[in-house]
Amino acid sequence: MKPGYLIGLDYGTLSARGVLINAITGKVEVSHTHAYRQGVMDDVLPSGETLPRFWALQNAPDYIEAAEAILAARAINVL
């Protein structure tokens, strides 16, 4: 059987995680975690605008940055 790999990304509250899985054995070959630059914004937005009480947001560009960092990481880039 020809070897193959799967890449998984999981976006959490404060960070994203990536794994490289051997598709034949199911073994996690490598993993990498990247913390979001903005984290959770619950007081003010990066623009300085105040958020309403009990609001919590995340910055969408953090997701893109995390994916790029994970996929470029030496740990994931083993193929």
N, C-alpha and C positions, 0 to 999 in steps of 0.2 A: 504494500500500500504506500502511496506517495505521501511523504510527510507534509503537514500543514499546520498553521498556527492561527489562533483567533486572538484579536485584541479587544479587550473590554475596557470601557471607561465608565466610572461611577462618579457622579457629581453629588457631593455632600454639602453640608452647611458652610463649612470653613475651608474645604479643600476638595480636590478631585484626585481620584486614584485610577491608575491604569495597570492592567495585567496583560501578560503575553502567555497564552495557554497553548500547550501542545494539543492539537486537535485529535490526535490518535490516542494518547494516554490520558488526557484530561489534566495533566500535571501543570501547575502554575510554574512557568519557567523563570519569569522575572516580574517584578512589580515596581511601581514608582508612584510617589505621592507629591502633589504640588499644592501648596497653600495659596488661597486666593489673595490677591494684592489688597482688595478692599475689605475682604471678610464680609461680615454682615453689617449693613448700614441700618441702624435703628434710631439715630438722632438726626443726622444731616446727610444730604447727598454730596457727591464730590463737588457739585456746583456751589455748595454752601446753603442750598435751600433746606429749611427745617422740615423734617418729616412729622406727620401727625402722630399723636400719642398712640402707642401700641402697634406701630407699623414696623416692619422689618423687611428690608429688600436686599437683593444681591445685585451686583453690577454685571450685566451680561458679558461685557468684554473680558471679565475674569474667567468665564468659561472657555472662551476662545484661547486666551493666554495659557490656561492650564492644559488644554488639549495639545496645543503646540509644544509646550514644555515637556509633557509626558511622552508624546510621540517622537520628539527629538532626543529624549534622554538616552544615554548610552545603554541603560538597562533594557529599554524596549527595542532599541535599534540594533538588534543582534542578528537579524536575518541577512 
